[in-house]
Amino acid sequence: MSCEQMGTALYSYSIEEQWQKSVSSPLSILNREAELKDHGVLLVIDALDECFKDERKALINLLLKLSTSRVKIFITSRPIPELDLLR
């Protein structure tokens, strides 16, 4: 499946299913490679504030579970109250 087809298909899934297909599965492969080469992985999330509020909360919960010593997460967003709780 091409990236374009996957993008169209992913939109119809829940945020958890989108996460699994587009982030978690590929990231687990990268994480294994990083362990073999003693490197880390940086995940960049841009414009988190543009997600719907309920999806943003689900995404934040997924991100909190994902962060490890090998996986670092960098998020950009306009100021939103939910993110203040993560400081």
C-alpha positions in Angstrom: 0.0 0.0 0.0 1.4 3.4 -0.9 1.8 6.2 1.6 -1.0 8.1 -0.1 -3.4 5.1 0.1 -2.4 4.5 3.7 -3.0 8.1 4.7 -6.5 8.0 3.2 -7.3 4.7 4.9 -5.8 5.7 8.2 -8.2 8.7 8.5 -11.1 6.3 8.9 -9.5 4.5 11.9 -9.6 5.6 15.6 -6.7 7.5 16.9 -5.4 4.3 18.7 -5.6 2.3 15.4 -3.9 5.2 13.5 -1.2 5.2 16.2 -0.6 1.5 15.9 -0.4 1.5 12.1 1.5 4.7 11.5 3.7 5.2 14.6 3.9 2.2 17.0 4.7 -0.6 14.5 7.3 1.4 12.4 8.8 2.7 15.6 9.2 -0.7 17.2 11.3 -1.7 14.1 13.4 1.5 14.4 13.8 0.9 18.2 15.2 -2.6 17.5 17.6 -1.2 15.0 18.6 1.6 17.4 19.4 -1.0 20.1 21.5 -3.0 17.7 23.5 0.1 16.7 23.4 1.7 20.2 21.5 4.8 18.9 18.3 6.5 20.0 15.1 7.5 18.1 13.6 11.0 18.0 9.9 11.2 17.3 8.7 14.7 16.3 5.0 15.7 16.6 4.2 19.0 15.1 1.1 21.1 15.8 -0.4 19.0 18.5 -2.9 21.8 19.2 -4.6 21.1 15.8 -5.9 17.7 16.9 -9.4 17.5 18.2 -9.4 17.7 22.0 -10.5 14.1 22.7 -8.0 12.8 20.1 -5.3 15.0 21.6 -5.9 13.5 25.0 -5.7 9.9 23.6 -2.5 10.9 21.7 -0.9 12.3 24.8 -1.6 9.1 26.7 -0.1 7.1 23.9 3.0 9.3 23.8 3.5 9.0 27.6 3.6 5.2 27.3 6.0 5.4 24.4 8.8 7.5 25.9 11.8 5.4 26.9 15.5 5.9 27.2 15.9 5.1 23.5 12.9 7.0 22.3 12.7 10.7 22.8 9.6 12.8 21.8 9.6 16.4 20.7 6.2 18.1 20.5 5.3 21.5 19.1 2.0 23.2 19.9 0.4 26.5 20.7 -0.2 26.7 24.5 -3.1 24.4 25.5 -4.0 23.5 29.1 -3.6 19.7 28.8 0.0 20.1 28.0 0.7 22.2 31.1 0.0 19.0 33.1 3.0 17.3 31.4 5.6 19.8 32.8 
